[in-house]
Amino acid sequence: MNTIELDILLPAFIAGLLVLITHIPLGIKVLERGVIFADLAVAQIAGLGIILAGLLNLTDKPLLVQIIAAVSALCGAALLSWIENNLPDVKEACIGLTFVLAASGGILLMSRDVHAGEHLKDLLAGQILWVSSDQLITTALLSALLLSVWRWQKEKLGHLGFYALFALAVTASVQLVGVYLVFASLIIPALATYRIKKWRRVYAFAISITGYAIGLLLSAIFDLPGGAAIVWTMALVAVMGSILKPFMTGRDQDRPLS
């Protein structure tokens, strides 16, 4: 592997690590709360903000784009919190509908853009292979802040606080890796380890980091889209982990988490 490929793959791998350090604990919580579509909905709403910023010709002002995306995601978080509080029996249906409406809204906003197809592809599949150092630094600082809040205040957050924290984490990661990889980073590690009693997060990180590393290598070797390659690789690693799990943890260690 030549130096140019390493110059591309190393920042992409660091971007993946930054996404995972917030998304694994949040993904486990999302799975426990039974709001699986929440991440897709919030990610798509954040994407709607990014699309709106592009239509306003603000792409050369990344801080302003970030603020618009964050405000959009926080509005989505407030809506999801309201749904969970007031419509608990049908919350998954309502959250799924929110995702569809946000996705359709984005398509409508881009309908006059001749480059809409490319923009939509970037939003969904991401451009992890082309992340900048400024994006990495900004995301690292935000991740440190969010992890601090999660560690010390998670028991006091409530519905709205959880969704707000979730929205800010997703806003940053969507711009790094795209909607699909955000969803995969949240759900695949949580789903692959939901029966593991001990060291759950260690196994979740092992699966995710392995998926990112192999996916990036495959994308470089076979000239594949980075985000899509990582999603599939992470899923396959998770399946292999499930097969090997009884040998790693012992059958008496597995049980559903409440």
C-alpha positions as CSV (number, residue, x, y, z in Angstrom):
1,M,0.0,0.0,0.0
2,N,1.5,3.3,-1.1
3,T,1.9,6.6,0.9
4,I,-1.0,8.3,-0.9
5,E,-3.4,5.5,0.1
6,L,-2.3,5.7,3.7
7,D,-2.7,9.5,3.7
8,I,-6.4,8.8,2.7
9,L,-7.1,5.8,4.9
10,L,-5.6,7.0,8.1
11,P,-7.8,10.1,8.5
12,A,-10.8,8.0,7.4
13,F,-10.0,5.4,10.1
14,I,-9.6,8.2,12.7
15,A,-13.0,9.6,11.6
16,G,-14.5,6.1,12.2
17,L,-13.0,5.9,15.7
18,L,-14.5,9.4,16.5
19,V,-17.9,8.2,15.3
20,L,-17.7,5.0,17.3
21,I,-16.7,6.4,20.7
22,T,-20.1,8.2,20.9
23,H,-22.3,6.0,18.8
24,I,-21.6,2.7,20.5
25,P,-22.9,3.8,24.0
26,L,-25.7,5.8,22.3
27,G,-26.6,2.8,20.1
28,I,-26.8,0.4,23.0
29,K,-29.2,2.9,24.7
30,V,-31.3,3.3,21.6
31,L,-31.7,-0.5,21.3
32,E,-32.7,-0.7,25.0
33,R,-35.2,2.0,24.6
34,G,-36.7,0.4,21.5
35,V,-36.4,3.4,19.3
36,I,-34.4,1.9,16.5
37,F,-35.5,4.4,13.8
38,A,-34.6,7.4,15.9
39,D,-31.0,7.5,14.6
40,L,-32.2,7.4,11.0
41,A,-34.8,10.0,11.6
42,V,-32.4,12.4,13.4
43,A,-29.6,11.8,10.9
44,Q,-32.0,12.5,8.0
45,I,-33.3,15.7,9.7
46,A,-29.7,16.9,10.3
47,G,-29.2,16.1,6.6
48,L,-32.2,18.3,5.8
49,G,-30.4,21.1,7.5
50,I,-27.3,20.5,5.5
51,I,-29.3,20.5,2.3
52,L,-31.0,23.8,3.3
53,A,-27.5,25.3,4.0
54,G,-26.4,24.3,0.5
55,L,-29.5,25.9,-1.1
56,L,-28.6,29.1,0.8
57,N,-25.1,29.0,-0.7
58,L,-23.5,28.6,2.7
59,T,-21.2,25.6,1.9
60,D,-18.2,27.9,2.1
61,K,-19.0,28.6,5.7
62,P,-18.7,25.3,7.5
63,L,-19.4,26.6,11.0
64,L,-22.7,28.1,9.8
65,V,-23.6,24.8,8.1
66,Q,-22.8,23.0,11.3
67,I,-25.1,25.3,13.3
68,I,-28.0,24.9,10.8
69,A,-27.6,21.1,10.8
70,A,-27.4,21.1,14.6
71,V,-30.5,23.3,15.0
72,S,-32.4,21.0,12.6
73,A,-31.3,17.9,14.5
74,L,-32.3,19.5,17.8
75,C,-35.7,20.3,16.5
76,G,-36.0,16.6,15.4
77,A,-34.9,15.6,18.9
78,A,-37.6,17.7,20.4
79,L,-40.2,16.0,18.1
80,L,-38.9,12.5,18.9
81,S,-39.0,13.3,22.7
82,W,-42.6,14.5,22.3
83,I,-43.5,11.3,20.4
84,E,-42.0,9.1,23.1
85,N,-43.8,10.9,25.9
86,N,-47.2,11.3,24.2
87,L,-47.4,8.4,21.7
88,P,-45.5,5.5,23.3
89,D,-47.7,2.8,21.8
90,V,-46.9,3.8,18.3
91,K,-43.6,5.6,18.7
92,E,-41.7,3.4,16.2
93,A,-44.3,4.0,13.5
94,C,-44.2,7.8,14.2
95,I,-40.4,7.9,14.2
96,G,-40.3,5.9,11.0
97,L,-42.7,8.3,9.4
98,T,-40.6,11.2,10.6
99,F,-37.6,9.7,8.8
100,V,-39.6,9.2,5.5
101,L,-40.9,12.8,5.7
102,A,-37.4,14.2,6.3
103,A,-36.0,12.1,3.4
104,S,-38.8,13.1,1.1
105,G,-38.4,16.7,2.1
106,G,-34.7,16.6,1.2
107,I,-35.5,15.2,-2.2
108,L,-38.1,18.0,-2.8
109,L,-35.6,20.6,-1.8
110,M,-33.0,19.3,-4.2
111,S,-35.4,18.7,-7.0
112,R,-34.2,21.9,-8.8
113,D,-30.5,21.1,-8.3
114,V,-28.8,19.6,-11.4
115,H,-26.3,18.0,-9.0
116,A,-29.0,16.6,-6.7
117,G,-28.1,13.0,-7.3
118,E,-24.5,13.4,-6.3
119,H,-25.4,15.5,-3.3
120,L,-28.0,12.9,-2.1
121,K,-25.4,10.1,-2.6
122,D,-22.9,12.0,-0.5
123,L,-25.4,12.6,2.2
124,L,-26.5,9.0,2.4
125,A,-23.3,7.1,1.7
126,G,-20.9,9.8,3.0
127,Q,-17.4,10.7,1.9
128,I,-15.4,9.1,4.7
129,L,-12.3,8.8,2.4
130,W,-12.1,12.5,2.0
131,V,-12.5,13.9,5.5
132,S,-10.4,17.0,6.4
133,S,-8.3,17.6,9.4
134,D,-10.6,20.5,10.4
135,Q,-13.5,18.1,10.4
136,L,-11.6,15.6,12.6
137,I,-10.6,18.3,15.1
138,T,-14.1,19.7,15.4
139,T,-15.6,16.3,15.7
140,A,-13.0,15.2,18.3
141,L,-13.8,18.3,20.5
142,L,-17.5,17.8,20.2
143,S,-17.2,14.1,21.0
144,A,-15.2,14.8,24.1
145,L,-17.9,17.2,25.3
146,L,-20.7,14.8,24.5
147,L,-19.0,11.9,26.2
148,S,-18.4,14.0,29.3
149,V,-22.1,14.9,29.5
150,W,-23.1,11.3,28.9
151,R,-20.7,10.0,31.6
152,W,-21.7,12.4,34.3
153,Q,-25.2,13.4,33.5
154,K,-26.9,10.5,31.7
155,E,-29.1,9.5,34.6
156,K,-30.5,13.1,34.7
157,L,-31.0,13.7,31.0
158,G,-34.6,12.5,30.6
159,H,-36.2,12.0,27.1
160,L,-35.4,15.4,25.8
161,G,-31.9,15.5,27.1
162,F,-31.1,12.1,25.6
163,Y,-32.4,13.0,22.2
164,A,-30.6,16.4,22.3
165,L,-27.3,14.7,23.0
166,F,-28.1,12.1,20.4
167,A,-28.9,14.8,17.9
168,L,-25.6,16.6,18.3
169,A,-23.6,13.4,18.0
170,V,-25.4,12.4,14.9
171,T,-25.1,15.9,13.3
172,A,-21.4,15.7,13.4
173,S,-21.1,12.1,12.2
174,V,-23.5,12.5,9.3
175,Q,-21.2,15.1,7.8
176,L,-18.2,12.7,8.3
177,V,-19.6,9.3,7.2
178,G,-23.1,9.7,5.9
179,V,-26.6,8.5,7.0
180,Y,-26.1,4.8,6.2
181,L,-22.8,4.4,8.2
182,V,-24.2,6.4,11.1
183,F,-27.1,3.9,11.4
184,A,-24.7,1.0,11.0
185,S,-22.3,2.4,13.7
186,L,-25.2,2.8,16.1
187,I,-27.1,-0.4,15.6
188,I,-24.7,-3.2,14.4
189,P,-22.5,-3.2,17.5
190,A,-25.4,-2.9,19.8
191,L,-27.4,-5.6,18.1
192,A,-24.4,-8.0,17.8
193,T,-23.7,-7.8,21.5
194,Y,-27.1,-7.5,23.0
195,R,-26.9,-10.9,24.7
196,I,-23.4,-10.4,26.1
197,K,-23.4,-10.0,29.8
198,K,-19.8,-9.0,30.5
199,W,-17.5,-6.7,28.6
200,R,-20.3,-5.8,26.2
201,R,-18.7,-2.5,25.0
202,V,-15.3,-4.1,24.6
203,Y,-16.8,-6.6,22.1
204,A,-18.9,-3.9,20.4
205,F,-15.8,-1.8,19.9
206,A,-13.8,-4.8,18.6
207,I,-16.5,-5.7,16.1
208,S,-16.8,-2.0,14.9
209,I,-13.1,-1.2,14.7
210,T,-12.5,-4.5,12.8
211,G,-15.3,-3.6,10.4
212,Y,-14.0,-0.1,9.8
213,A,-10.4,-1.3,9.3
214,I,-11.2,-4.2,6.9
215,G,-13.8,-2.1,5.1
216,L,-11.4,0.7,4.4
217,L,-8.7,-1.7,3.2
218,L,-11.2,-3.4,0.9
219,S,-12.3,0.0,-0.5
220,A,-8.7,0.9,-1.3
221,I,-7.8,-2.5,-2.8
222,F,-10.9,-2.9,-4.9
223,D,-11.7,0.8,-5.5
224,L,-15.1,0.5,-3.7
225,P,-17.1,3.2,-2.0
226,G,-15.7,3.5,1.5
227,G,-19.0,3.9,3.4
228,A,-20.8,1.0,1.8
229,A,-17.8,-1.3,2.1
230,I,-17.6,-0.6,5.9
231,V,-21.3,-1.2,6.4
232,W,-21.1,-4.6,4.8
233,T,-17.9,-5.5,6.4
234,M,-19.1,-4.5,9.9
235,A,-22.2,-6.6,9.4
236,L,-20.2,-9.6,8.3
237,V,-17.8,-9.2,11.2
238,A,-20.8,-9.0,13.6
239,V,-22.2,-12.3,12.1
240,M,-18.8,-14.0,12.6
241,G,-18.7,-12.6,16.1
242,S,-22.1,-14.1,16.8
243,I,-21.0,-17.5,15.6
244,L,-17.8,-17.3,17.7
245,K,-19.5,-15.7,20.7
246,P,-20.2,-18.9,22.7
247,F,-16.5,-19.8,22.6
248,M,-15.4,-16.2,23.6
249,T,-17.9,-15.6,26.4
250,G,-19.1,-19.0,27.5
251,R,-22.7,-20.0,27.1
252,D,-23.6,-19.2,30.7
253,Q,-22.5,-15.6,30.1
254,D,-25.2,-14.8,27.6
255,R,-28.5,-13.5,28.4
256,P,-30.8,-10.7,27.1
257,L,-30.2,-7.3,28.6
258,S,-33.1,-5.6,30.2
